[in-house]
Amino acid sequence: MNNTNPNGAERPVLPLTVTALGVVFGDIGTSPLYAVKEVFNPSHGIPLSAANVLGGISAIFWSLMFVVCLKYVVLVMRADNKGEGGIMALLALAITSTRRRVTWTGPLIALGLCGAALFYGDAIITPAISVLSAVEGLEVATPLLKPYVIPVTIIVLVVLFAVQRKGTSLVGTLFGPVMIAWFVILGIVGIANIVRSPAILEALDPRHAWYFLGSHGAGSFVVLGAVFLAVTGAEALYADMGHFGRRAVRVAWFGLVFPALTLNYFGQGALILADASAISNPFYLAVPQWALLPMVALATLATVIASQAVISGTYSMTKQAIQLGFLPRAHVVHTSEHEIGQIYIPAANWVLLLLVIAAVLGFGSSSNLASAYGLSVSGTMLITTILTFFVVRYCWHYKLTVAIAATALFAIVDAAFVAANLVKFLQGGWFPVAAGMIIFGVMSTWRTGRQAMLDSMYRSRLKLDAFLSSLLRHPPERIEGNAVFLVGDASAVPHSLVHNLKHNKVLHRRNVFLTVIIEEVPVVAAAERLEFEVLGNDCFRVILHFGFKEEPDVPQALALCAGHGLTLDMMETSFFLSREKVLPTTRSGLNAWRDHLFAAMARNAGSIVDYFNIPANRVIELGTLVEI
């Protein structure tokens, strides 16, 4: 993706890099709070010897190098969908690339929905473990504060979610500088401890990682799941690429984030080499006593920023899923007049808060939450790798051997992380997986039910051209003004037109039959926005195209009709919509409970008026009963 603004001018990389530091790297940047502690957790049964400390730190370093640097920054970030990243954008790109192989469409959609569902599971755990691990620094300051850790964590989370409706624009400019300070301090603390025990630098040798992960039997497998905690958040580099551009993300990673993380992990390892008792909380014990409380405050702020990033990502993911037809319409609030990506979805916000609080109360500590953390994230990463294979092979048109070579090793490593985290399934890994399964069920039910409803409407449709030809041979009374009839199938007669003729027995002077199509690309070019066809007798067929990252502003897009000789004054235009009431039957292909679930979602779906930005006082809605 080029770093250009909407006017085509080059966007300065430095400001974008600073902003990216505040949004993209919050999750992976706060992993030092708990990753090293979990790798050397005594419950794993691995002795805390010098060789094992070197091996554990080496495993963290080379995981960062392989998974983040090579897989995401070098390979996956090239697989952008017109500049946009994230698993939904990757899914759309993979489906588009394999469109001629229709037998793969279903499995790819199912795979993408699994990845999206696991992302939601990650979105539950990330705020819980990040904020809780930061507030646990109070215990290090004095054990007397331990009873206040959970209440303070919940207060911070409630405040965080409560301010979401205000948007991130007011505090967004603070995120970058705060995270710069965070990473600089991480590096300084790391260097100070490395100087005291420089022997830790031997961990740069990958043989230490190989020995550590291969010489402890089943314990090594468990530890691999803990090592994975250091790379959680890597998916954000790809998901948020569209906001800042590939170059800014890469500059931020290699210029500050990766060096700071490496120094801090090595510093924690150096501290443990010098004092094995520091394993109780190596992150905070690496900090001088006088700086402990300020570090707790800074860590809490950094974790809030990390949580903000994943919460905002949840809104973006939800919006993309709605646009692509995987979720019903929901009320979307735009919190900025200038940045289209700054949105707030109330329903998603409050459901997510309840689940996050449930995770904090249910697990009680960051160590317990760590057991629940890795499975959803590693599963998402594996699915990203699989989808990337299809992009490399069928979008970039590389030979099969090259596509396999580019992705197979990453897939093996991802699968190993998934398997390692499966060991912790009963200890907490079930929680995000269960949440993901519920979300997957909702998304697949909506897509299948929606397709069944469209098929039912298709079976009973009338052809628009033939209908108009018959109607206008003996036309009803025509009244002044413009009528816009929304219809999902551009060739079909809108149900709202039939009902209007049945009840009002009139036809407007000018009639527009409008179809809105959400394409499997993030943004549709202006030249491809409008299809316009004259049907005769002041009747017109209009098809509007929007990308899944865009806001479908129908009145604004209809203004393009003026270039074809049709000017629509909104004060003289009425929009006719059909409101479908779903009646479940046995023909939908869904189980009975999914039939009723779909009917309930359809009944409570957000208004298409708000979704398409249509003036509410210009809308006439007519009901239609649809059997599925």
Secondary structure, DSSP 8 states (H G I E B T S, - for coil): ---B-TTS-B--HHHHHHHHHHHTSHHHHTGGGTHHHHHT-GGG-----HHHHHHHHHHHHHHIIIIIIIIIIIIGGG--BTTB-SHHHHHHHHHHHTTT-GGGHHHHHHHHHHHHHHHHHHHHHHHHHHHHHHHTHHHHH-GGGGGGHHHHHHHHHHHHHHGGGG-SHHHHHHHHHHHHHHHHHHHHHHHHHHHH-GGGGGGGSHHHHHHHHHSSTHHHHHHHHHHGGGGTTHHHHHHTHHHH-HHHHHHHIIIIIHHHHHHHHHHHHHHHHH-GGGGGSHHHHTS-GGGHHHHHHHHHHHHHHHHHHHHHHHHHHHHHHHHTTSS-----EE--SS-TT-EE-HHHHHHHHHHHHHHHHHH-SHHHHHHHHHHHHHHHHHHHHHHHHHIIIIIS---HHHHHHHHHHHHHHHHHHHHHHHTTIIIIIHHHHHHHHHHHHHHHHHHHHHHHHHHHHHHT--BHHHHHHHHTTS--EEEEEEEEEE-SSTTB--HHHHHHHHHH-EEEEEEEEEEEEE-SSS---GGGSEEEEEEETTEEEEEEEE-TTS---HHHHHGGGGGGT----GGGEEEEEEEEEEE--S-SSS-HHHHHHHHHHHHH---HHHHTT--GGGEEEEEEEEE-
